[in-house]
């Protein structure tokens, strides 16, 4: 492939992505049209703290907690739970999740910090606007 990609190459990539199962890959927060996401084992609280630290007034609850999928799609907590159940996705140590009508939390997916003193990430990996 040469860059920039042709329309046909973009279509071929999209077809390959769409053929894969959709999986939850990270916790994310939707704020004013932008998606803030930290990689696993990042939590929603880290996204919210990042917003607050940058003066974005997250205390007004004008954001939505959700997740990013491997397709780059933001989904709310309930849809994320449905995706997890449909694909039998989960991580050892996560809280068992088995109700498609309940909200998914990052703790249902991964508990990588249990017993560790790891520092949370300083900057989000992805900010989509």
C-alpha positions in Angstrom: 0.0 0.0 0.0 1.1 3.5 -0.8 0.1 6.5 1.1 -2.2 8.3 0.8 -4.6 5.3 0.5 -7.0 5.1 -2.4 -10.7 4.9 -1.9 -10.5 1.2 -2.8 -7.8 0.5 -0.2 -9.9 2.3 2.5 -12.9 0.2 1.5 -10.8 -3.0 1.8 -9.6 -2.0 5.2 -13.1 -1.1 6.4 -14.4 -4.5 5.1 -11.7 -6.4 7.1 -12.5 -4.4 10.3 -16.2 -5.0 9.9 -15.6 -8.7 9.5 -14.1 -9.0 12.9 -16.1 -9.4 16.1 -16.6 -6.1 17.9 -14.8 -6.1 21.2 -14.4 -3.7 24.1 -10.8 -2.3 24.2 -10.9 0.6 26.7 -12.9 2.7 29.1 -13.8 6.1 27.6 -15.7 9.3 28.3 -17.7 11.3 25.8 -17.4 15.0 26.6 -18.8 17.8 24.3 -18.3 15.6 21.2 -14.8 14.5 22.1 -13.9 11.0 23.3 -11.2 10.7 26.0 -9.8 7.2 26.5 -7.0 5.6 28.5 -5.7 2.2 27.6 -6.4 -0.8 29.8 -6.4 -0.9 32.8 -7.5 2.8 32.6 -10.8 3.7 34.4 -13.5 6.2 33.7 -12.3 8.1 36.8 -9.0 8.8 35.1 -10.7 10.2 32.1 -12.9 12.4 34.3 -9.9 13.5 36.4 -8.0 14.4 33.1 -11.0 16.5 32.1 -11.1 18.3 35.4 -7.3 18.9 35.4 -7.6 20.6 32.0 -10.4 22.9 33.2 -13.2 21.2 31.3 -15.7 21.3 34.2 -16.5 17.6 34.4 -18.1 18.2 37.8 -21.3 19.3 35.9 -21.8 15.7 34.8 -22.0 16.9 31.2 -20.1 13.8 30.1 -21.1 10.2 29.4 -19.1 7.2 30.6 -18.8 4.3 28.1 -16.2 2.3 26.2 -14.3 2.2 22.9 -14.5 -0.8 20.7 -11.9 -2.3 18.4 -13.7 -0.5 15.6 -13.1 2.9 17.2 -16.8 3.2 18.2 -17.9 4.8 21.5 -20.7 2.8 23.1 -22.6 3.4 26.3 -22.3 1.1 29.3 -25.4 -1.0 28.4 -24.3 -1.6 24.8 -20.8 -2.4 26.0 -22.3 -5.1 28.3 -24.2 -6.6 25.4 -21.0 -6.7 23.3 -19.0 -8.3 26.1 -21.7 -11.0 26.5 -22.1 -11.6 22.7 -18.4 -12.2 22.3 -17.8 -13.9 25.7 -15.2 -11.2 26.3 -13.7 -10.6 29.7 -10.4 -10.7 31.5 -9.2 -13.0 34.3 -9.8 -11.3 37.6 -12.7 -9.2 36.3 -16.0 -9.2 38.1 -18.4 -11.7 36.5 -20.8 -9.9 34.1 -23.9 -11.7 32.9 -26.8 -9.3 32.6 -27.3 -7.7 29.1 -29.5 -4.9 30.6 -27.0 -3.8 33.2 -24.2 -1.2 32.8 -20.7 -2.5 32.2 -17.9 -1.0 34.4 -14.2 -1.3 33.7 -13.9 -3.4 36.8 -16.1 -6.0 35.0 -13.4 -6.2 32.4 -10.1 -6.0 34.1 -8.6 -5.7 37.5 -5.0 -5.3 36.5 -4.3 -2.9 39.4 -5.2 -5.4 42.1 -2.3 -5.6 44.6 -0.2 -3.2 42.5 0.9 0.3 43.0 1.1 1.2 39.4 0.7 4.9 38.5 -2.2 5.8 36.2 -1.4 7.2 32.8 -0.6 10.9 32.6 -2.2 11.6 29.2 -5.0 9.8 27.4 -3.9 7.8 24.4 -6.8 8.9 22.3 -8.8 12.1 22.1 -11.3 12.1 19.2 -13.2 15.2 18.3 
